[in-house]
Amino acid sequence: MNLTPREIVKELDKYIIGQDAAKRAVAIALRNRYRRSQLSPELREDITPKNIIMKGATGVGKTEIARRLAKLVNAPFIKVEATKYTEVGYVGRDVESMIRDLVEASVRLVKEEHLATVSAKATKTAEKKVLACLFDALANSRGETPKEIWERDIVIDFQNGKYDNFNIEIEVVDEQKPLEIMPGMNAEISIGSIFGDMLPKKKKKRKITVKEAFRLILAEESDKLIDMDTVKTEGVRRAEEEGIIFIDEIDKIAGKGNHGSADVSREGVQRDILPIVEGSTVTTKYGIVKTDYILFIAAGAFHVSSIGDLIPELQGRFPIRVELASLTKEDFVNILTIPQNAITSQYATLLAVDNIDLHFTQDAIEKIAEIAAELNVTSEDIGARRLHTVMENLVEDISFNAGGDIPLTKVVVDAKYVTEHLSSVIKDHNVKKYIL
């Protein structure tokens, strides 16, 4: 998908309110990947991504921007937390595991694409196998009905889901679960993966529902129709050329002044991350992976520390710095109304399941936004996540009383309703004004 930076920002605007500077930065970074792909191999080799570091309070859209960006171009994407990694020599996750996780995500993405292309053929084969087992299970119930008519009726009922919960016996591959070398570590041993195709796959008989049997056989038949070597090769290539790694909470490993053992350990993690971001090779179960052209987006609140507290070498690998602004009342109003997955629409859709026709008036939305913005100012600033707290309190009575056989009920939430049902939240907020 060859979107221009303007088009990328326009797509991101559908889901994320404000933060124009961050959107522009990631849009340019993504477009530069396309520009690089159009160059000759000699020139392409010297052009590396310009990594981005985002500074902003929690809940202002840092992760969402990166996630939506990857989804927009169907790029391999993972989100990792810097605090989960330990310095080399300590027990815990090493920084190279983020590359292994990215390759896993990339191979899975490519496999899903290949499975989609063989879906129709695999579905036909799976249907035949399940129907054969179903015919055997129901053979005694045919009576005097001609076989052709009987089988035709069963096929129709099967396709309509009538036999979904009917138990049949099928033969499936007995998958061996991988064994962890050490609890909590990434390395795993699978006997099947060691000997590959030298050993025939063991099968076992299982009595399961028709629906589950169809799912298992479909997966088995689909795997037979795709070339996993091609999938793995393409997965590695896509991870190297198109992968995006979002490193969250990078501020937590930035020690102020680097005094004391804890800060020394944090600096050690930074130094371990450095070669990965600079460009190195990492060994994975799919082969050697180069990290030179992976796009890294780091983010943190930087309340206690600053970007300048990161080691200089790591700062140099994140040349683009973007500061995300805290959300205002106007931003909250837009978040409640504009995005395709707006939180008000989510609650209306959820409650519609229980025959509640929920509507929010404009003055109610204004009041909700005002309360959320004020709570973020007077207590911890948690950005858009504050809306979830406010909305849960607001619709608690409606959610609790909904359900059962109640007829379709229209509920209109206005400013008065908001004030009445959030009185305890507003009262706590007013009291906090006077607490030092």
N, C-alpha and C positions, 0 to 999 in steps of 0.2 A: 504494500500500500504506500504509494508515493505522495503522501500529504505534505503540503507546504506548511511552514511554521504557523501561519495564520489559521489554516484549516485544523491543525493540531490543537491550537488554543481554543478554537470554536468548539471542537469536540469535548475538550476538557471542561469547558464552561457549562456543559449539560449536567455535570455531576459535582463540580467544585465551584464554590462561590468565592470571588475575589482572588487574592494572591496572584495578581497579574505578572509580577516580576518572576516568580517561580515558574509559572506556566510558560513564559517566554523562554526562560533558560532551558527547560527540558525540551521544549519544541525545537529550539535551535540545535540542541545536542542530538536529537533524533533525526532531524533533517540532514545534519552533517554525516550521519551514518549512510544515508542514501547517496549523498554527494560523493563520499569516499568509495562506495561500491561501483561508481561509474568511472573511476580512474583506472589507469593502467596498473598492473600488479606491482611494478617498481615503485610508483608514487604511493600506491595504497599502503605499502608496507611501512612507510615512514610517518603516516598520519594516524595518531592515536586519539581516542575519545578525550574530551575535556570534562573531567569528572566534576561533579557538583556537590557542594555542601550547603545544607539548608539549616537556618537557625530560626527557631520559633517555638512558642509554647505548645504543649500537647493539645491535640484536637483541632489544629488550625488547617490541616489538610496535607501535611508533608507526605505521609505514607500513601494517602489516596491519590495524590498527583502521580507518584511513581507507579502505583499499581494500575491506574487507568491508562497511563502512557504505554505500559507493556501490553495491556489488553488490546489497546487500539491497533497495534501492529502485530499482535499475536507473537510477541517475543518471549523467550524464556525469562522468567522473573522469579526471584526469591527475596524474601525479607528476612534479615537476620538481626540479632541484637548483639552489639559489641560486648556487652557485659557477660555474655554466655561463653566467651572464649577465654582461655588461659594461656599464659606464657609457656613456651616450649620447656619441657622438663617437669611440668605440673600435671596432675591428673585432671582431665576434663577435655572439652572440645578444642581441637587445634584449629587455627584460622583456615587451613587448607580445606577443612570440611565444608566451608561455604561454596567452594568451587565444585566439590563432589555433589552437593545438594543441587547446585544450578544445573549440572549435567544431567542429574536424575530428572529434574523438572523438564529439561529440554528433550530428553529421550521420550519421556511420557507424552509430551506435546506432539512430537513427530509421530509417535505410535498411534495416538488418537486420530491424527490426520489420515494415516494409512488405513486404519480400521474403518474410517468413514467411507473410503473408496471401495472396500470389499464387503460393506455392510449388507447390500442386497443379496449377494451370492451366499454369504455366510448364513443369513436369515433363512433362506430357502432350504439349505442343507440341515440346519438346526431344526426347522419345522418338521422335515421328513423323519429325522431321528426320534424326535419327541413323539410324533404321531404314531410311529411304529411301536414304541413302548406303550403308548396309550391304547392302541388297538389290542395289543396283547393283554393288557390289564382289564379291558372291557369285553374281551372275546366271548365270555359266557353270557353276556347280556344281550347278544344279537338276536337270539331266538330264530324266528322264521323270516326275518327281514333279509332281503337280498344284500349280499356283501357290499356291492357298489353303492347302493342307496344308504346303507348303514354307515359306511366310511365317509360318504359325502356329508351326512348330517353331523358326524363327529368333528369333521374338519371345520364346518361352519361354527359349531359350538365352541371349538377350541379357539378359533380366531376371534370369537366374541367374548372370550375370557370365562366361559362357563366352567371350564375344568382347571382354572388357575390353582385352586386349593385341593385338587384331587391328587392323591399320592401315587407315584409310579416308581419303579425300580430302574435305575440307569447305571451305566458303568462310566466312571469318571477317573481322570488322572489323579493319582495320589501325590499331591504336591508336598515336598519335604520343607518344613519350616527352617529358615536359616538360624544357625546358632550364634549367639553373641560371644565373642572371645572374652570380653570383659563387660560387665554391666555398665550401661551409660556410654559405652564407646561406640564408634561408627562401624568398626571392622566386624564383618560377619562371615561365617563359613557355611556354605551350602554344599553338601556332598554331590548333589546333582550338577551344580555349576562347575565343580572341580573336574568331574569325569565327562561332562558335556553329553554328547550323544552316544558315547561308548556303551553306556548301560541303557537297556530298554526301560521306558517309563512304566512304572508300576501303576496298575489300575485297580480300583476297588468298586464294589457295588454299593450303591446308596439308595435308600428309599426316601424320596423327597417330593415336594409338590411339583406339579407341572410347570408352574411359573418359575420356580427356582431351577428346575431341570433345564428349561429353555435358556435361562440366563447363563448357566454353566456351559452348556453345549455350544451356545452362540459364541462365547468367549474362546472356547477351545477351537472351533472351526475358523474363527476370525484369525487366530494366531497362526493357523496352518497356512492361511492365504497370504500372509505378509512376510517379507524377508527381513528378519530381525537384524542381520548384519548391515543392511542398507539403512534401517532405522537408527541403529547405534552410530553409524558413521555420520549420518545427517544430523543426529542429535548433538554430537560433539562439535561439528562444524557450526551449527546454529548457536550453541552456547558460546563458542569462541567469538563469533562475528556479531551476534545479535543479543547476547545475554545482558541482562540488567540485574545488578545486585544492589539492594537497598539496605544500607547499614544504619540501623536505628540506634539511638542512645549512645552515639559516639562521644557525647560530652561526658558520659560517666567514666570514660577511660582517660579523660584529660585531667591530670592532677595539677593543682595549683602549686607551682614551685617545685614539684616532685620531691618532697621531703617525706621520709617515712617509708616503711616497707610496702604499704598499700599503694602509694603513688608510684613506687619503683615497679611494682607488678603491673600497674596500668600502663606505664611507659613500655614495658616489655611486650604487652599485647599490641600496642601501637607499632612497635618495631617489627612484630611478626606480620601485621597487616600490610606494612609498607611494601615488601616485595610482591605481594599478591596484586596490589593496586598499581605498582610500577610496571609490572609485567614479568611473569615468570612461568615456569611449567609445573603443573601439578599432576601427579599420577592418580588416575581413577580406574575403576574396574572396566571402563569403556576405552581406556588408553590414555595417552599423554594429552593434557589440555593446556593450551597457552592462554594466559590471562591478559595479554597485551591490549586486546581490543574489546574487552568487556567494559560496559559503562557502569561506573560505581556512583551511586548517589548516597551521600552520608547525611544524617540529620540528627539534631539534638536540640534540647531546650536552651542549653547553655545559661542556666540561671546562676549557678555557682561559679563555674569556669567560663572561659571564653574560647573562641576558635584559636586565639593566639597561644593558648595553653597546650595545644597539641604540639608534638615534636615538629620542628621546622620542615623536616623531610616529608612528613605526611601532609602538612599544610600545602606544600608545593605540588602534591599530586591531586589536589582539589582546587584548581585555579579559579573556578566559578563559585562565588559565594552569594547566597540569596537570603535575605531576612524576611520572614513571613510575619505579617502584622497580626495582632490580636483581633478577634472578631468583635464588631460593633453591633449595636441594636439593628441597624439597617442590614448588616450581613445576616443576622439571625432571621430577619423577616424574609430575605431572599432564600435562605436555606430551607425555610419552612414552605416555600411556595414554588420556586423555580425549578430545581432539579427534577429529572425524570423519576427518581426514587425518593422524592421529598418525604420527610418523616410523617407529615400529616396524611399523605396518600397511603403510606404503609399502614398506619393505624386504621384508616378508613377501610382498606382492603382486608385487613385481619378481622376486624369486627363485623364486616359484611358476611363472613362465614356464619356468624351467629345471629343473622337477620337484624343487625344494627346498621342503619343508614346514617353514618356520621359525617357531619359538616362543620367546618370552622369558618366563622365570620372573619372579616378583615380586622375588626377591632380586637378580636380574640388573639389573632396571630400577632398583632402589634403588642398586646399585653404579655403574651408568652415570651416574645423576643426581648421585651424590656426587662422582665424578671430574670431571664437567662443572662443577659448582659450585666445586670447589676450584681448577680450572684458571682459571676466571674471576677468582677472588680473587688468585691468585699471579701471573698474567700479565694480558694485556689483557682487559678485560671486553667480550666480544662477544655477550653474551646467549645467546639460544636457538640462534644460529648455531654455538656451541661444540658442540652435540649432533651436528651434521653431521660435524665433525672426528672426534669420538669414535666415532660409529657407523661411519664409513667405515673407520677403523682396526680396529674390532671385527669387521666382516663381510668384511674384505678377502680372507682365505683362502677363505671360503665362496664369495664372488663369483667369485674367480679359478678355482676348481676346478669350479664349476657349468657346465652346458652340455653339449652333445653328446647322446648317447643314454643317459645315465644313468637308471636307474629312479627312481621316486618315493622320495625320501630325507627322513626326518624329522630335523631338527636342532634340538636344544633348547639354548638359550643360558642358562646359569645364572651365579651369582656367581663360581664357580670359573673358568668359561670366560672371563668378563670380565676377571678378574685376570690370567689367563695371557696373553691376547691383547692386553691393554693394558699389559703390564709395562713396555714402553719408554716409553709416555706417562707412566705413574706414576713411573718412575725419573727422567725429565726434570723432572717436577713436584717431586719430592723434592729434587733437586739445586738447583733454583731457590730453594728456601727459604733457602739459605745464600749466595746471590749478592746482594750489595748493589747 
